[in-house]
Amino acid sequence: MINPIKAFAFGLSPEQMSELFSHYESGDFRYELDSYEARKKPSDPTVSIHFFRLSRILRDMLFTCSSINFGLAMEKQSKALNGDFPGVYLYALNQSMLTPLWKGAGMPYISVSHGSDHNYMFGGHFPEGKVSSADQQLSEQFVKSFTNFAYTGSPRFDGDGGFQNWPSVGSGGSSILEEIPMQVIGGPLGSGSCRVRTLEPDDLNPGENLLQEAIEENARYGGMKSRSEALRLQQLEREKLIRRCIFMNTLAETLGA
């Protein structure tokens, strides 16, 4: 796992690399491995849990954490210049037209890969394969959302709750928020908003109890009204996104960010 990371972060010391792995323990990715093994065919390849582990490290290091940091900086600076700035919006895509291509290439374990949103942004164009009715519907929602955002400053995505913009953050705030509103888009859990939180250590592996708690004690999770909403939160909180990005920020100087 070290060599692929070194290709993008060659300046990491052995101590930093060890700490990086401690934030992405292999057991945290048992869900991804079990999910793949539950749907794999006998002819599909066997995949190590460390594939999912490494993929998440590179995703957060190269894309996710920097996007959150950029959004936070944009929010602060724009609010300082214009108190009516409508806000910053963040989404996580949970659906992809590229899945059949990855499967045809012998990699059915790849789900929503980088660039998957392009097919939806540009009206469902997918000359490499067939566009399903679900993909076409999501593409139409994507186009509406981006058009609304360009015209009004608000994406107004079709879903059960819509986008939530980030709260105002003072100039002295943390480099990462303790709670980030995020829109989950597409996939089996449907589209809808979540609020990704900084969890206490005892909450970092919510397991099966989170769903029941979220439904029975909906006030704790912002008044959730549906099972799918609770499952979206469970899926996102499993990624420990805020805590991991806080650590990634400590590597900014080494990474040259």
Summary of the structure (lengths in Angstrom):
residues: 257
radius of gyration: 18.9
end to end distance: 21.6
largest distance: 58.3
contacts: 707
relative contact order: 0.13
helix: 51%
strand: 6%
